[in-house]
């Protein structure tokens, strides 16, 4: 029995089929990020509609992994769209954000020579408004997300946070220690609201970059 069933040419299976592999690199990252976010939202809604306490406990890890991965992907999509390549920083959200601040917000939007050069190719001027990008708020939210709400006692046992995106995947570190060795409480509605807020802030930055480069691509 096959896991990957190719339904190409089958009209009967069309509505049950996923079609992928057609995306450009930036569009692929954005699309996959949206998928992880929407999957997390759907799971949160399912949990909130359920009276099963076990579901509330079991689903938090896949929900958090999906949300966290959606943020990493939109960050990488921003850099890919601006610079035409993947950003350094591996899975570390704060490292990726620092490259975006340096190479995209300051290096591109804040570079008058680049802005004027792009506007020479347009029939209308376009000047990104950096003041509309709440960089400190984004950085604070990324720091909180990467910290994974671990207590001081837990950080003393294992000081590394979620820099490698494995806290919500495995719950146990490569050293064999639990990332969460104390009880934690997390409010699902707040989680959904704030994760969508963070995603929307980054999504806005992506489309500002995309609009800015609509007449060409700059490689920094």
N, C-alpha and C positions, 0 to 999 in steps of 0.2 A: 504494500500500500504506500502511495506517495504522499509526502508531506506537502511539497510544492506542486500543486496541480495547475498546469497551464491551461487556461480556459479560452485561449485565443481562438476567435472564430465561432465561439459557441454563444448563440443568441440567448439560449435558455439559462445560461449561467452569468450573463452580463451583469445583472443587478447584485450578484453575490461575489463580484470579482474586484480586486484591487489592481490598479494600474500604476506602475511606478517605473522609475529609471529614465524619465523624459526630462527631468529638471536640470537647469543650470546649477552650478555650484552654490551661489548665494541663495537661489530660490529653493534648492534642496534643503539647506540648513533652516531657512525660515519655515518651510512647509513642515519639516519634521518637528521643529520646535513648537509650532502651533498644534501639531498632533499630540505631543506629550502634554502640553498644557490643557488641551480640551479633554484628553483622557483623564487627567487628574481631576478636572472639574466634574466630569461625569461620575467618577468614583466618589468624590465628596458628596455629590447630590444623592448618590445611592446609599452611602453610609448614613446620611442625615434622615433619609426616608425609612431606614431600617431600625428596628428596636433590638437588634442583636448586638449585644455588647462585644462579642467575639469579633464581629466584623469591624467594629470601630477600632479594635486593637490590631487586628491582622492587616487591615488595609492602609494603616498610616505609613508603613514603609514603602509600598509601591506608589502611594500617592505622593509622598515626599520625593522619591526618586524621580518620578515623572515631572514634578514641578521644578526640581533642581536642574534636571537635564534640559528642560525647556529654556531656562534662563541661560545656561551655558551655550546652548545652540544659537540663541538670538544674539548673544554677545559675539560669538564667532562669526555670525552672519554679517554683523555690522562691520567687523574688521575685514572680512572677505570682500564685501561690496566696496569698501573704501580703498583697500590696498591690493586686491586681486590675489590674495594668498591667505592661508590659515595663519592665525595669530600664534605666537609663542605663548607659553604659560600653561600648556597641558590642560588639566582640569581645574586649575586654581582660579576661581572666579575673580578674586582681587587682582591677581597678576594679569589676567586677560583685560580687566577693566583699566589697569594702569597703562597698558599698551594702547587702548582705545583713547584714553585721555591724551596721551603723548602724541600718537600718530594721526589720530582722526580729529578730535576736538581742537587740540592746540595746533598740531602740525598741518591740518588741512583747513578746517573752518577758521582757525585763528591766524592763518598765513595769508596776509593781504596780497602777496604776489600770486598765490594760487587762486584766490578768489577772483582777482582782477583778470587773470589769464582765462579762467573758465567763462567769465562774463563777456569776454571779447568774442567768444564763439556762440553767444546766445543772441536772440532777437529781443530779449528782455533781461534785465539784471536779476540775479538771485543771490541774496546775501543771507546765509543761515544766521539765525538769532541764537547765539550761544547762551544768552541769558534765560532762554526757555528750557534749557537742559539742566535739571537740578542735579548736578554732578555729585554734590556732597550727600544728598538724600539717597541717590542710587548707590553710592559707595557704602553708606551706612547699612542699607538693606542687604547688599551683597555680603558685607561682613557678618551681619546677623545670620543670614542664610548659611554661610559657610561654617559658622560656629556651631550650627546644628543644635543650639539650645542646650549644650552639654554643661554640666555643673563644674565648679572649680575642682571638686574631688575627682570627677571623671577625667578632667584635663590633666590632673597630676599623674594619674595612672597612664594615660595615653595623651600626650600634649598636642598631637596633631589633630586638627579639625577635619573638615570634609574637603581638604585641598585636592584629594585624588578621587573624589566622587564615589567613595566606597562605604561611607557611613550608612546610607540608606539602602545600599545594595546588599550588604552582607551583615551588618550589625556587629561583626567581629573583625578586629584588626588583623593585619598579617602576622602580628605577634601573638595572636590567639586571645587577645583581651577584648571583652565586651566594650563597645563604644558607650553604651548606656548601661551603667551598673546600678543606677538609682531610678526611682519611679519618676515619671514625667507626665505632665498633662498638657494637651494641646487642643485649642478650641478650633474645630473644623471651619465654622463660618468665617472667623477672622483669618485663618490660614488662606482660605480661598480668596477672600477679598484682597489681602495684601500681596499674595503671589500674582494675582492678575494685575494689581496696580504696578508692581515692579516690571512685569512683562510689558505692560502698555507703555511705560516710560521708555523702555529700551526699544520697543517697536516704533515709537515716535522717532527716536534717534535714527533707527535704520532707514525710515522713509525720508528723513531729512537728508541723509547721505545719498540715498537713491535719487532724490530730486536734484540735488546738487550736481551729481555726476551724470545726469540724463543726457548730456550732449557729448559725453566721452568718459573715459576711465583714467584716473590718476593712480600711478603706482608709486608709493612713497619708498 
